[in-house]
């Protein structure tokens, strides 16, 4: 088993299908640890579904020992009952993470897509293709809920590590940036 400086667990909450994905960071290189789904549709009792979400998130945390926990915020839909169910699933996952000592970060679906693809309106296929490039894997998942969760983890990495800004030093404004990086400035 590899030793990672950071392991990020991303969750795409749901009461029918919950996606989860884990990435590890080792010497600033990203590694796919696991991505999968918890299928809950066969269970009619909503409270049993919530219990299964709790048990699965706890199992993942105990097995992989993530350092960070990120979850997708529910989007605002027109169906109030669906929103309530989704909010419960999210709440159970958050409570499980917090009771395991993890702090929680929440990202909107638009923020996740923008972080991973550069386009806040990207479709699931585009997100999956960018994940393949960032994490070097080929398999197409059976459920996009798994890649959605993985994209939440990757978004969290981008938001907390600022990989594009590493090595720039403290920059107050564009003038300061130009002074610190003369080789990066093209003159006409």
N, C-alpha and C positions, 0 to 999 in steps of 0.2 A: 504494500500500500504506500502511495506517495505521501510525502509530507508537504502540506500546503501552508503558506503563511496566512491565507485567508480562504474560507469556504463560505460561499453565499448560497442560501436556500431561497429560491423564488417560488411563490405559490400563486396559482391562478384559481381563486376560490370558486366553488360551485357545489350545488347540492345533488346534481345528477352526475357530473364528472368534475373532479378536482385535479388540476394539473400541478406537477411539482418538478422542479429542476434544480440541480446543484452544479455550481462551477467552483473550481479550485484555482487559486492563484499561486504560482510558484515562480519566483524570480521574474516577476512582472509578465509571465506567460500564462494565458488562460487555458484551462483544461476542463472538458466536459466530464463530470463525475457520474451523473445519472439524470435521466429524465423519464418520467412515466406519468400515469394517471391512476387515480383511485376511482373506479366505476361504482356508482351508487344507485343507479336506476332500478335495479332489481329489488331494492328495499323500499317498501311503500311508506314506512313509518319515518317521518322527517326527523324525529328525535334519535332514532337509531342511526340515521345518516350523519347527524351531527356528532354522535358518539364515535362513529367510524372515522370521521375527519379528525377528531381529537386523537384517536389512537394512532392513525397513520402519521400525522405530523409529529407526534411524540416519538414514534418508532424511527422516523427519519432523523430526527434530532439526536436521539440516543445512538444511532448507528454511525452517523457521519460527523457529529459534533460541529455543526456550522458556527461560524463566528458572526455571521450577519444573516438577518431575516428580512426579506422584502416581499411585499404582497401587492397584488393589483387591486386598486380601489374599484368598487362597483361603479359602473356607468349609470347615468340616470335614464331609465327607460319609462315607458308609459304604463307597464303592468306593475302595479303596486305590490301585488302578492309575490311576484318574481323577485322584486327588489328586496322585500323583507326576507325571503328565503336566502338570497345571495348574501345579504348583510349578516344573517345568522351564521352562515358558513364561514364568512370572513372573520367574524367575531370569535368563533371557536378556534380557528387557526391562530389568530393573534393572541388569544388568551393562553393557548398551549405554548406558543413561542415565549411569551413573557414569563410564564410559570417555569420555563426552563432556563431563565436568566438571559434571554436574548432581547435586545432592543428591536423595535419594529419600525420599518420605513415603508410608507405606502406611496405608490405611484399610480397616476391616472393612466388609462389605456393609451391615450394620446401621447403622454410623456414617454411611455415605454417604447412605442413605435418610433417616435422621433429620435430617441436615444440610439436605438438599434439600427434604424434604416435611414435616418435623416428626414423622414417624412411622417408626420403625425397621422396621416390618413392612409398609410400603407396597409395592404391586405395581408392576410395570414401567410400566404405563399411568399410574399416579399420578405416578411419577417423571418420565415424559416430559411430562406436562401441566405440572408445576411448572417444568421446564426451559424449556418454551415461554414461560411467564410471565417468568421471570428473564432469558432471553436473546432474547426477542422474535423467535421464528421460528415458522413455521406447518407446515412439512413434517413428515410422519410418516416416520420412518426405516424402511427395509426390515428392518433388524435392530436389536433392542433392545440388542445389544452396543455399538452406537455411542452410544446415549443413556446406557447404563450408564457408559461411559468418560467421557462429557461430565459426568455427575453426579459422578464422582470428581474431575474438575477443579474443578467448582463447589464441592464439599465442601471441597477444599483451599483455595480462595479464602475461604470462610466461616471455616475454622479458623485461617487465618493472618492475615486482615485484621480480623476481629471487627467487621464493618460496623455491627452494632447498638450497639456500645459506643463508636463514634467520637464525640468531642465531649463525653464524660462526664467527662473528666479522671480523676485518680486517686481511686478510691473504695475505702475500706477496709471499709465495712460499710453497712447500710441507713441508719443515722443520718447517716452522711457523705453518702450519696446524696441524702437528703431536704434536707440543708443546701445542697448544690450545685444542686439542681433543684426549688426550691419551686413553680414553676409546673406541674410534672408531678404534684404530689401533690393528690389530691382529698380534701377533708375532708367528713365526714358531719355 
